[in-house]
Amino acid sequence: MKNENKGEKGFDAIALGLFASRLESVCDEMGAVLRNAAFSPNIRDRLDYSCAIFDARGELGAQAAHIPVHLGSMAYAMGDIVDRLSWQAGDQVILNDPYLGGTHLPDITLIAPVFAGETLMGFVVNRAHHADIGADTPGSMPVSSSLEEEGMVIEPVHLVRAGERDHEVWNGILAATRNPRAAEGDLTAQLSANRAGRQRLQALIEEQGTAVFSAGMEALNAYGERLARSVLEKIPDGSYTFTDWLDDDGQGQERIPIQARVTVRQGHIEVDFTGTAEQVSGNVNCPLSVAAAGVYYVFRCLMPPQTPACAGVFRNISLHAPAGCLVNARFPAAVAAGNVEASTRVVDVIMGALAQAIPDRMAAASHGSMNNLA
């Protein structure tokens, strides 16, 4: 039975825990559908995909334990995507543009709105790495110097409108790939994952009622913010700076610095990348959303296991990076390796800064690479 008044009374700890678990289970089921239906080893075997739920404003509500850089960047950019487009039941929007919420071009994102009647309640989203998106070299991870060399750029566009596939968009994407049949299989799997997620989320909303569901999302984010704040307040106030270097950009530029100053004030965190190198000719640049994913990941690692994967967790963390620097690159800078190399080195830089404040809680740095081989 629906209980439209329950949301006005708030959620106790048990009810909120159950609500969070049910959201996460939707994301887990989306991931299972995507993996089992996909064609390529990238998704089936490497598990290079992520699934999440966002509220109607584009704030992260839940995610499965998949790829941090995927959903950290989406959490940072989803609000802008939501505002750019109009939405109706049965839609699915596709994108991979790194400067409009993507990471790098092989990562293709599908977004499906979830409605209760005429009311937009949220979105289900999945992102998956494709073996090819049309670059000159197989794998679509070339030693590139501009975005157009890295493959087909898909700005946010409707792939499905009100349940009907846009065949011009669909065929255009498949035509850009070396293996259209494999691409078709993976994209179909992504569409199916969102359909499954939409059905499950609609069932949850119908069971609880729209007021209770909305109240649950707000309560979950408020809880995440409180829990995160309790951890961040334990970091001593101060300003902590650390610098690390990328070896080179593949185009002849070596020793490329990434610098961050982490300022802590009573549980509020400001991360400033002033001092980082300007964007380079090679493809180790990244948009700010990808750098944000690395920053979020480090702070999330400090939090207890029960911390919900929601937007509230990151509300007390702000970022700044000069426009045109390596971690806030301007279009059309190449970014294929920024998602896998620069983002990993950002993690080491933030860990290095925090090690000055909480040395007993920070792990040693890794070697700052995802070890990709093309």
ZABA-94148 format. One record per residue: residue number from 1; residue in three letters; x negated, y negated, z of N, C-alpha, C in turn. Coordinates in steps of 0.02 Angstrom, whole numbers. Each point is the difference from the previous one (the first is absolute). Layout:
! ZABA-94148
SITE     n   res       nu       nv       nw      cau      cav      caw       cu       cv       cw
SITE   NUM   ala        X        Y        Z        X        Y        Z        X        Y        Z
...
! end
This chain:
! ZABA-94148
SITE     n   res       nu       nv       nw      cau      cav      caw       cu       cv       cw
SITE     1   met      -42       60        0       42      -60        0      -44      -63        0
SITE     2   lys       20      -48      -39      -36      -63       -1       12      -38       65
SITE     3   asn      -51      -36       20        6      -41       60      -31      -68      -15
SITE     4   glu       40      -45      -28      -25      -65      -22      -20      -44       59
SITE     5   asn       21       16       60      -16      -42       58      -64       22       35
SITE     6   lys      -24       59      -17      -58       26       36      -60      -47       -7
SITE     7   gly       -9      -29      -60      -57      -43      -12        0      -60       46
SITE     8   glu       58      -24       20        3      -58       45      -25       17       70
SITE     9   lys        2       63       18      -21       22       66      -75       16        2
SITE    10   gly      -31        2      -57      -72       15       -2      -13       75        1
SITE    11   phe      -63       17       -7      -22       70       -1      -42       14       62
SITE    12   asp       16       56       35      -45       20       53      -59       37      -31
SITE    13   ala      -49       20       41      -62       29      -26       13       64      -39
SITE    14   ile       45       42       24       14       64      -33       33      -13      -67
SITE    15   ala       51      -42        0       35      -15      -62      -46      -30      -52
SITE    16   leu      -45      -45       22      -46      -32      -47      -50       51      -27
SITE    17   gly      -24       45       43      -45       52      -22       32       46      -52
SITE    18   leu       62       17       11       36       42      -49       10      -37      -65
SITE    19   phe       17      -64        4       10      -41      -60      -64       -2      -41
SITE    20   ala      -57      -13       34      -64       -4      -35      -17       67      -33
SITE    21   ser       12       55       35      -15       66      -27       42       16      -61
SITE    22   arg       63      -22        1       44       14      -57      -23      -40      -61
SITE    23   leu      -22      -62       11      -27      -38      -57      -63       33      -28
SITE    24   glu      -44       21       45      -62       32      -23       14       65      -37
SITE    25   ser       52       36       22       16       63      -33       24      -12      -72
SITE    26   val       34      -57      -11       19      -17      -69      -62       -9      -42
SITE    27   cys      -50      -36       26      -63      -10      -37      -35       66      -12
SITE    28   asp        0       44       50      -32       66       -8       34       40      -55
SITE    29   glu       67       -2       -1       35       38      -52      -13      -29      -69
SITE    30   met       -4      -66       -5      -18      -31      -64      -68       26      -24
SITE    31   gly      -48        4       47      -66       25      -18        1       72      -23
SITE    32   ala       41       41       33        5       70      -20       29        7      -70
SITE    33   val       52      -39      -14       30        2      -67      -51      -22      -53
SITE    34   leu      -36      -54       15      -48      -26      -48      -55       51      -13
SITE    35   arg      -28       28       53      -54       49      -10       23       61      -38
SITE    36   asn       57       27       18       23       63      -30       22       -8      -72
SITE    37   ala       22      -60      -19       25      -11      -68      -52      -28      -47
SITE    38   ala      -55      -26       26      -50      -32      -43      -38       50      -42
SITE    39   phe      -28      -25      -55      -38       43      -46      -75       -1       15
SITE    40   ser      -27      -58       20      -73       -9        0      -31       21       66
SITE    41   pro      -64       22       -2      -37       16       61       -9      -61       45
SITE    42   asn        1      -61      -28       -6      -60       41       53       -1       55
SITE    43   ile       60       20      -17       56       -2       47        9       68       35
SITE    44   arg       -2       53      -38       14       66       29      -55       24       46
SITE    45   asp      -63      -12      -18      -56       28       36      -39      -52       40
SITE    46   arg      -14      -58      -29      -36      -52       35       44      -39       48
SITE    47   leu       66        7       -8       49      -33       43       -9      -76       -1
SITE    48   asp      -15      -27      -58      -13      -72       -6       67      -35      -14
SITE    49   tyr       41       -5       52       65      -32       -5       21      -24       69
SITE    50   ser       50      -43        2       26      -26       63       75      -15       -8
SITE    51   cys       36        6       56       72      -12        0       19      -42       61
SITE    52   ala       48      -45       -9       18      -46       55       71      -25       -7
SITE    53   ile       25      -29       55       64      -34        2      -12      -73       20
SITE    54   phe       32      -46      -34       -3      -71       16       71      -25       13
SITE    55   asp        6      -53       40       66      -28       11       18      -48      -57
SITE    56   ala       58      -31        5       25      -41      -55      -42      -62      -13
SITE    57   arg      -40      -21       49      -45      -57       -9      -68       20      -27
SITE    58   gly      -11       66       -7      -64       24      -24      -50       13       56
SITE    59   glu       24        5       62      -44       15       56       -4       76       10
SITE    60   leu      -60       25       12      -10       71        8       38       26       60
SITE    61   gly       38       55      -10       38       30       53      -27       68       22
SITE    62   ala      -27       38      -48      -27       66       15      -42       23      -58
SITE    63   gln      -49       42       15      -40       31      -53      -24       67       23
SITE    64   ala      -13       44      -48      -30       64       17      -75       -9        6
SITE    65   ala      -33       50       30      -73       -3       10      -36       19      -64
SITE    66   his        3      -46      -48      -30       14      -66      -64      -40       -9
SITE    67   ile       -2      -47      -47      -61      -36      -18        4      -71       29
SITE    68   pro      -42      -19       48        5      -65       33       -3      -59      -49
SITE    69   val      -45        2      -49       -9      -58      -43       62      -12      -43
SITE    70   his       37       53      -16       61       -8      -39       51      -43       37
SITE    71   leu       18       22       59       56      -31       34      -20      -61       40
SITE    72   gly      -64       -5       18      -23      -62       30        6      -57      -48
SITE    73   ser      -17       12      -63        6      -52      -50       73      -15      -16
SITE    74   met       42       52       -1       71      -11      -12       32      -39       57
SITE    75   ala      -20       16       62       27      -36       57      -16      -74       -4
SITE    76   tyr      -57      -16      -29      -21      -70       -6       37      -36      -57
SITE    77   ala       18       37      -53       25      -33      -61       73       12      -15
SITE    78   met       34       46       36       67       20      -19       50      -57        2
SITE    79   gly       -6      -45       48       47      -55        5        3      -42      -63
SITE    80   asp      -58      -13      -30       -2      -39      -63       33       38      -56
SITE    81   ile       -9       66       -2       31       40      -53       76       -2        6
SITE    82   val       25        8       62       72       -1       11       30      -66      -24
SITE    83   asp      -34      -55       12       27      -65      -18       -3      -14      -75
SITE    84   arg      -42       34      -35      -10      -12      -72       57       26      -43
SITE    85   leu       37       50       25       46       39      -42       70        0       29
SITE    86   ser       48       15      -44       68       13       23        9       75        5
SITE    87   trp       43       22       46        6       71       15       73       21       -1
SITE    88   gln       11       61      -26       66       30        3       -7       75       10
SITE    89   ala       53       32       22       -2       71       14      -22       39      -62
SITE    90   gly      -43       49       10      -24       42      -54      -63      -25      -35
SITE    91   asp      -25      -59       21      -60      -28      -31      -62       38       23
SITE    92   gln      -52       -2      -43      -68       18       21      -47      -46      -38
SITE    93   val      -44      -34       37      -48      -47      -28      -68       33        1
SITE    94   ile      -38      -11      -54      -67       29       -6      -52      -56       -4
SITE    95   leu      -59       11       28      -54      -49       -4      -67       34       14
SITE    96   asn      -52      -32      -25      -68       19       20      -47      -60        1
SITE    97   asp       26      -60      -13      -40      -61       -4      -32      -14       67
SITE    98   pro      -67        2        4      -33      -11       65       12      -70       28
SITE    99   tyr       16      -48      -43       11      -68       22       73      -14       18
SITE   100   leu       42       52       -6       70       -8       19       23       59       43
SITE   101   gly      -44       21       46       19       51       48      -29       68      -12
SITE   102   gly      -38       10      -55      -31       64      -12      -68        5       34
SITE   103   thr      -38       52      -18      -67        9       27      -50        0      -57
SITE   104   his       -1       53      -40      -34        0      -64       46       36      -49
SITE   105   leu      -14       -5      -64       49       19      -51       22       73        2
SITE   106   pro      -44       48       17       25       69        2       54       12       53
SITE   107   asp        4      -43       51       52        8       51       65      -33      -24
SITE   108   ile       49       41      -14       64      -24      -25       52        5       56
SITE   109   thr       36      -54       10       49       -4       54       71       -2      -27
SITE   110   leu       45       36       32       71       -3      -17       39      -21       62
SITE   111   ile       45      -47       -9       39      -30       55       74        9      -16
SITE   112   ala       38       28       47       71        9       -9       38      -33       57
SITE   113   pro       48      -44      -15       40      -30       53       51       49       28
SITE   114   val       18      -11       63       50       43       33       57      -46       23
SITE   115   phe       61       16      -22       58      -41       15       49       38       44
SITE   116   ala       37      -37       39       59       26       35       58      -42      -26
SITE   117   gly       40       28      -44       50      -40      -35      -34      -51      -44
SITE   118   glu       14      -64       12      -31      -54      -38      -59      -31       37
SITE   119   thr      -16       27       59      -52      -31       41      -67       35       -9
SITE   120   leu      -52      -38      -18      -67       26       -5      -27       13       70
SITE   121   met      -18       62       13      -24       19       67      -75       10        3
SITE   122   gly      -32       14      -56      -72       12        1      -24       31      -65
SITE   123   phe      -60       28        3      -31       29      -60      -37       63       19
SITE   124   val       -1       48      -46      -46       57        4      -52      -10      -54
SITE   125   val      -63       16       17      -56      -16      -44      -49       59        0
SITE   126   asn      -26       15      -59      -57       46       -3      -51      -26      -49
SITE   127   arg      -62       16       14      -57      -20      -42      -43       62      -11
SITE   128   ala      -21       12      -62      -39       60      -16      -54      -17      -51
SITE   129   his      -56       34        6      -57      -11      -45        9       44      -62
SITE   130   his       -4      -32      -58        6       35      -64      -69       11      -31
SITE   131   ala       -7       56      -34      -65       18      -29      -21      -48      -55
SITE   132   asp       49      -32      -31      -17      -44      -56       54      -53       -8
SITE   133   ile      -22      -62      -12       47      -54      -12      -22      -41      -60
SITE   134   gly      -42       32      -43      -14      -29      -65      -66      -37       -7
SITE   135   ala      -46        7       47      -65      -31       -7      -40       34      -55
SITE   136   asp      -54      -32      -22      -41       27      -53      -34       66       20
SITE   137   thr      -13        8       65      -33       61       23       50       44       38
SITE   138   pro       -7       66       -5       45       45       37       -3      -14       74
SITE   139   gly       58        8       33        4      -12       71       19      -71       19
SITE   140   ser       -2      -45      -48       20      -70       11      -36      -32       60
SITE   141   met      -63       19        9      -43      -32       50      -66      -20      -34
SITE   142   pro        3      -43      -50      -59      -16      -40      -47      -48       36
SITE   143   val      -61       -7      -27      -46      -52       22       21      -63      -36
SITE   144   ser       49      -34       28       36      -53      -35      -21      -68       24
SITE   145   ser       17      -51      -40      -14      -69       19       62      -44       -6
SITE   146   ser       58       29      -17       63      -36        0       56       50       10
SITE   147   leu       57      -24       25       56       44       15       26       35      -62
SITE   148   glu        1      -34      -57       28       30      -60      -41       60      -23
SITE   149   glu      -63        5       18      -40       58      -17       18       61       40
SITE   150   glu       38       -9       55       14       54       46       65       37      -16
SITE   151   gly       36      -22      -51       61       35      -19       60      -45       -6
SITE   152   met       58       30       -2       63      -36       -7       20      -33       66
SITE   153   val       13      -65       -3       22      -37       59       76       -4       -1
SITE   154   ile       32       25       53       73        1        5       21      -50       54
SITE   155   glu       25      -57      -21       29      -46       49       66       28       24
SITE   156   pro       24      -20       59       63       28       25       56       -6      -52
SITE   157   val       27       57      -21       52        2      -51       46       58       14
SITE   158   his       62       -6      -18       48       54       11      -13       58      -48
SITE   159   leu      -16       57       28       -5       61      -39       69       33       -5
SITE   160   val       40       -8       52       69       25        1       45      -57       23
SITE   161   arg       54      -12      -36       49      -51       18       67       33       11
SITE   162   ala       25       -6       61       66       29       17        5       73      -22
SITE   163   gly      -54       37       10        0       71      -16      -18       18      -70
SITE   164   glu       -9      -50      -44      -17       13      -70      -72      -19      -13
SITE   165   arg      -38       48      -27      -71      -12      -14       -8      -49      -58
SITE   166   asp      -46      -46        7      -18      -46      -54      -51       35      -44
SITE   167   his       21       25      -57      -43       42      -41      -56      -40      -32
SITE   168   glu        9      -64      -11      -54      -39      -27      -58       -5       49
SITE   169   val       15      -12       63      -52       -3       51      -31       69        9
SITE   170   trp       42       51        5      -23       69       10      -47       22      -56
SITE   171   asn       22       -8      -62      -40       22      -57      -64      -41       -7
SITE   172   gly        3      -63       17      -60      -42       -4      -54       23       48
SITE   173   ile       20       21       60      -49       24       49      -30       66      -23
SITE   174   leu       43       46      -22      -25       65      -22      -47       -7      -60
SITE   175   ala       17      -45      -46      -41       -9      -60      -70      -26       16
SITE   176   ala       -8      -32       57      -66      -28       18      -47       53       29
SITE   177   thr       25       60       15      -40       50       34      -28       51      -49
SITE   178   arg      -52       36       20      -30       52      -41       42       64        0
SITE   179   asn       36       12       54       39       61        7       70      -19       20
SITE   180   pro       42      -20      -48       68      -24       17       42       52       38
SITE   181   arg      -10       64      -15       40       51       34      -16        2       75
SITE   182   ala      -64       -4       18      -19        0       70       25      -64       34
SITE   183   ala       -7      -56      -34       24      -63       28       76        2       10
SITE   184   glu       35       29      -47       73        5        6       18       43       60
SITE   185   gly      -37       55       10       15       43       57      -11      -35       66
SITE   186   asp      -55      -38        5      -15      -34       63       49      -57       13
SITE   187   leu       17      -37      -52       48      -55        9       69       27       18
SITE   188   thr       19       55      -31       64       31       16        1       24       73
SITE   189   ala      -57       26       23       -5       20       70        8      -60       46
SITE   190   gln      -30      -56      -19        7      -60       41       73      -25        2
SITE   191   leu       33        2      -57       71      -18       -2       41       46       45
SITE   192   ser      -16       65       -2       36       49       40      -11      -12       74
SITE   193   ala      -62      -16       19      -16      -12       70       41      -59       27
SITE   194   asn        5      -53      -40       40      -58       22       74       17        4
SITE   195   arg       24       40      -47       71       20        3       14       40       64
SITE   196   ala      -46       45       17        8       39       61       -1      -46       61
SITE   197   gly      -48      -46        1       -4      -47       56       61      -43        6
SITE   198   arg       26      -23      -57       60      -42        1       60       38       27
SITE   199   gln        8       62      -21       56       40       25       -4       10       75
SITE   200   arg      -60       17       25       -7       12       72       10      -64       40
SITE   201   leu      -26      -56      -25        8      -62       37       72      -24       -1
SITE   202   gln       34        8      -56       71      -18       -3       41       43       48
SITE   203   ala      -17       63        5       36       44       47      -11      -22       72
SITE   204   leu      -61      -21       15      -15      -24       68       38      -64       15
SITE   205   ile        2      -45      -48       37      -63        9       74       13        8
SITE   206   glu       27       45      -41       71       16        4       18       31       68
SITE   207   glu      -45       42       25       12       32       65       -1      -50       57
SITE   208   gln      -48      -46       -2       -9      -46       56       40      -65       -7
SITE   209   gly       14      -19      -61       32      -64      -12      -53      -53      -15
SITE   210   thr       19      -49      -39      -49      -50      -23      -27      -42       58
SITE   211   ala       43      -17       48      -23      -41       56      -51       37       43
SITE   212   val       14       63       13      -46       40       40      -66       10      -36
SITE   213   phe        4       14      -65      -62       10      -39      -42      -63        0
SITE   214   ser       31      -57      -14      -38      -63       -1      -29      -16       69
SITE   215   ala       39       13       52      -25      -11       68      -59       46       15
SITE   216   gly        4       62      -25      -54       47       10      -64      -22      -33
SITE   217   met        5      -27      -61      -59      -25      -35      -31      -58       38
SITE   218   glu       42      -45       25      -26      -57       38      -31       23       66
SITE   219   ala       32       47       34      -26       26       63      -66       36      -11
SITE   220   leu       -5       37      -55      -61       37      -14      -59      -48      -12
SITE   221   asn       12      -53      -38      -52      -49      -12      -19      -38       63
SITE   222   ala       50      -15       41      -15      -34       63      -42       44       46
SITE   223   tyr       17       64        2      -39       47       40      -71        7      -26
SITE   224   gly       -6        5      -67      -67        4      -30      -41      -61       16
SITE   225   glu       31      -59       -2      -36      -61       16      -23       -1       73
SITE   226   arg       45       21       46      -19        1       71      -57       50       13
SITE   227   leu        5       58      -31      -51       51       10      -67      -22      -27
SITE   228   ala        1      -29      -60      -62      -25      -30      -29      -57       42
SITE   229   arg       43      -45       23      -24      -56       39      -34       23       64
SITE   230   ser       27       53       30      -30       26       62      -71       26      -12
SITE   231   val      -13       24      -60      -67       24      -18      -45      -59      -19
SITE   232   leu       26      -45      -40      -41      -57      -23      -19      -46       57
SITE   233   glu       42       -4       52      -16      -43       57      -59       26       40
SITE   234   lys      -18       63       -9      -57       28       35      -67      -17      -33
SITE   235   ile        3      -28      -60      -61      -21      -34      -20      -68       29
SITE   236   pro      -61       -8       26      -20      -64       29        6      -58      -49
SITE   237   asp       26      -55       23        4      -60      -42      -71      -19      -24
SITE   238   gly       -2      -25      -61      -64      -21      -27        0        4      -76
SITE   239   ser      -56      -16      -30       -9        1      -72      -58       47      -16
SITE   240   tyr       12       49      -43      -49       52      -14      -10        5      -75
SITE   241   thr      -62       -6      -22      -16       -2      -72      -45       59      -18
SITE   242   phe       14       29      -58      -41       55      -24       -3       -3      -77
SITE   243   thr      -57       20      -27      -10        0      -73      -27       67      -22
SITE   244   asp       26       26      -54      -28       59      -33       -4      -15      -74
SITE   245   trp      -31       46      -38      -12      -13      -71       21       60      -42
SITE   246   leu       31      -14      -57        7       51      -52      -65        3      -38
SITE   247   asp      -20       61      -21      -64        8      -33       -4      -40      -66
SITE   248   asp       52        8      -42        1      -36      -63       69        5      -30
SITE   249   asp       11      -36      -56       67       -2      -31        3       38      -66
SITE   250   gly      -53       35      -18        0       35      -64      -16      -43      -60
SITE   251   gln       -6      -66       12      -14      -46      -55      -65      -40       14
SITE   252   gly      -41       24       47      -64      -31       11       -6      -43       63
SITE   253   gln       56      -14       34       -4      -40       61       -9       46       60
SITE   254   glu      -50      -12       40      -16       43       57        8      -37       66
SITE   255   arg        3       40       54        4      -27       69       56      -52        5
SITE   256   ile       61       23       -5       59      -44       -1       29       -2       71
SITE   257   pro       -3      -57       33       21       -3       71       75       -2        9
SITE   258   ile       24       36       50       68       -6       26       -8      -21       73
SITE   259   gln       26      -59       17       -7      -27       68       69      -14       28
SITE   260   ala        8       17       63       63      -14       35      -14      -28       69
SITE   261   arg       39      -50       18        1      -26       68       67       18       31
SITE   262   val       -2       39       53       60       22       35        7      -43       63
SITE   263   thr       52      -41        3       12      -43       57       58       27       40
SITE   264   val      -11        9       65       50       29       44       21      -53       51
SITE   265   arg       65      -12        3       27      -48       49       62       31       32
SITE   266   gln       -8       27       59       56       27       40       45       47      -42
SITE   267   gly      -31       47      -32       37       49      -38       18      -19      -71
SITE   268   his      -17      -61      -20        9      -21      -70      -66        6      -36
SITE   269   ile        2       29      -60      -61       15      -38        0      -41      -64
SITE   270   glu      -55      -35      -13      -10      -34      -64      -62       29      -33
SITE   271   val        8       23      -61      -56       28      -37      -15      -47      -59
SITE   272   asp      -60      -26       -3      -20      -49      -50      -59       27      -39
SITE   273   phe        9        7      -66      -52       27      -42      -44      -54      -33
SITE   274   thr        2      -61       27      -45      -52      -24      -72       24        8
SITE   275   gly      -40       -9      -53      -68       25        0       -8       61      -44
SITE   276   thr       56       31      -20       -1       56      -47      -19      -26      -69
SITE   277   ala      -33       41      -39      -21      -19      -67       59      -19      -44
SITE   278   glu      -12      -43      -48       51      -14      -50       12       63      -42
SITE   279   gln       58        2      -32       16       58      -41      -56       10      -52
SITE   280   val      -11       64      -18      -57       18      -42       23       23      -68
SITE   281   ser      -47       11      -44       16       22      -68       25       72       -1
SITE   282   gly      -26       41       45       21       70        2       67       10       32
SITE   283   asn       17       64       13       68       16       20        8       15       74
SITE   284   val      -46      -27       42        6       11       72       40      -55       35
SITE   285   asn       29      -45      -38       44      -51       29       65       33       24
SITE   286   cys       36      -36       43       67       25       19       45      -59       17
SITE   287   pro       65        8      -10       47      -51       23        4        0       76
SITE   288   leu       25      -54       29        2       -6       72       42       54       33
SITE   289   ser       51       24      -35       43       52       29      -40       64       13
SITE   290   val      -49       15      -42      -41       60       11      -47      -11       59
SITE   291   ala      -30      -60        5      -41      -15       58       42        3       64
SITE   292   ala       62      -23       -4       44        2       58       11       73       23
SITE   293   ala        6       45      -47        9       71       17      -58       26       42
SITE   294   gly      -61      -20      -19      -59       21       38        1      -29       70
SITE   295   val       19      -64        6        3      -33       65       53       34       44
SITE   296   tyr       60       10      -28       54       31       38      -20       70       25
SITE   297   tyr      -35       36      -43      -20       68       18      -43        1       63
SITE   298   val      -49      -45        4      -44       -1       58       39      -13       64
SITE   299   phe       44      -49       -1       37      -16       61       50       55       16
SITE   300   arg       28       31      -51       46       56       13      -36       57       34
SITE   301   cys      -64       10      -16      -38       54       32      -10      -11       75
SITE   302   leu        6      -62       22       -7      -16       71       63       16       40
SITE   303   met       54        9      -35       65        7       34       17       71       15
SITE   304   pro       43       13       49       16       69       19       39       36      -54
SITE   305   pro        0       67        2       31       39      -54       74      -15      -10
SITE   306   gln       36      -19       53       72      -11       -7       17      -67      -31
SITE   307   thr      -50      -40      -18       13      -65      -31       38       10      -66
SITE   308   pro       58      -31       -8       37        9      -62      -34      -34      -59
SITE   309   ala        8       28      -59      -30      -29      -60       50      -52      -28
SITE   310   cys       -1      -59       30       48      -51      -21      -34      -69       -1
SITE   311   ala       35      -48      -28      -29      -67      -10      -16      -34       66
SITE   312   gly       38       14       52      -11      -33       64      -70       11       28
SITE   313   val      -30       57      -18      -66       16       26      -52      -51      -23
SITE   314   phe       12      -31      -57      -51      -45      -29       19      -74        5
SITE   315   arg       52      -16       38       23      -69        2      -50      -47       33
SITE   316   asn      -42       26       44      -48      -43       34      -69        1      -33
SITE   317   ile       -2       23      -63      -63        1      -37        9      -42      -63
SITE   318   ser      -42      -50       -8        3      -43      -59      -67        2      -37
SITE   319   leu        3      -12      -65      -58        5      -43      -10      -64      -40
SITE   320   his      -63      -16      -11      -18      -53      -47      -61       21      -39
SITE   321   ala        2      -12      -65      -59       11      -42        2      -53      -55
SITE   322   pro      -56      -33      -13       -1      -52      -52       22       29      -67
SITE   323   ala       43      -36      -35       22       21      -66      -60        7      -46
SITE   324   gly       -2       56      -35      -55       12      -46      -59       36       30
SITE   325   cys        5       18       64      -55       40       30       12       74      -15
SITE   326   leu      -47       41       18        1       71      -17       63       34       25
SITE   327   val       25      -19       59       58       34       30       65      -40       -8
SITE   328   asn       -3      -52      -41       61      -37      -19       -9      -24      -71
SITE   329   ala      -12       49      -44      -20      -15      -69       57      -32      -39
SITE   330   arg      -18      -39      -50       48      -31      -45        7       43      -63
SITE   331   phe       61        3      -25       13       31      -64      -43      -35      -54
SITE   332   pro      -32       35      -47        5       72      -14      -62       39       22
SITE   333   ala      -25      -13       60      -59       36       24       13       75        1
SITE   334   ala      -51       39      -16        5       73        2        3       24       72
SITE   335   val       42       50       13       12       21       69        1       76       10
SITE   336   ala      -16       39      -52        8       72        5      -35       30       60
SITE   337   ala      -62      -23       13      -38       27       57       11      -40       64
SITE   338   gly       30      -59       -5       13      -38       60       45       38       48
SITE   339   asn       48       36      -28       47       39       40      -33       57       37
SITE   340   val      -55       27      -28      -32       59       30      -67      -16       33
SITE   341   glu      -34      -52      -22      -65      -16       29        3      -62       45
SITE   342   ala       23      -57      -27        3      -61       41       46       10       60
SITE   343   ser       57       33       -9       46        9       56      -32       41       55
SITE   344   thr      -40       51      -19      -33       41       50      -54      -39       37
SITE   345   arg      -35      -43      -37      -52      -41       32       32      -53       45
SITE   346   val       59      -24      -18       36      -46       44       12       33       68
SITE   347   val       19       63        0       10       37       62      -63       -2       43
SITE   348   asp      -57       14      -31      -64       -1       38      -15      -70       27
SITE   349   val       16      -52      -39      -14      -68       22       42      -18       61
SITE   350   ile       64       16       -2       44      -15       57      -21       41       61
SITE   351   met      -18       62      -11      -24       41       56      -65      -29       29
SITE   352   gly      -43      -25      -43      -62      -30       24       13      -62       42
SITE   353   ala       49      -40      -20       17      -60       39       29       20       68
SITE   354   leu       47       47       -1       33       20       62      -47       37       47
SITE   355   ala      -52       32      -27      -48       35       42      -36      -47       48
SITE   356   gln       -2      -64      -19      -31      -50       44       46      -15       60
SITE   357   ala       65        9      -10       48      -16       53       17       61       42
SITE   358   ile        9       58      -32       21       61       35      -44       58      -23
SITE   359   pro      -64       -2       16      -46       51      -25       17       71       21
SITE   360   asp       33        8       57       17       67       24       61       29      -35
SITE   361   arg       34      -40      -40       60       24      -34       -7        6      -76
SITE   362   met      -54      -26      -28       -8        1      -72      -45       58      -22
SITE   363   ala       21       34      -51      -41       53      -29      -58      -31      -39
SITE   364   ala      -52       40      -12      -54      -24      -42       25       -8      -72
SITE   365   ala      -33      -44      -37       19      -11      -69      -14       62      -42
SITE   366   ser       40       10      -51      -14       51      -50      -48      -31      -51
SITE   367   his       -8       30      -57      -43      -29      -51       41      -43      -49
SITE   368   gly       64      -13       17       39      -49      -37       15       18      -71
SITE   369   ser       15       63      -14       16       21      -68       50       57        2
SITE   370   met       41        6      -53       46       56       -6      -30       57      -40
SITE   371   asn      -64       -8      -22      -35       54      -35       34       21      -65
SITE   372   asn       29      -47      -35       31       17      -63      -52       16      -53
SITE   373   leu       16       48      -41      -44       20      -55       41       -2      -64
SITE   374   ala      -22      -41      -48       37       -5      -63      -41       33      -55
! end
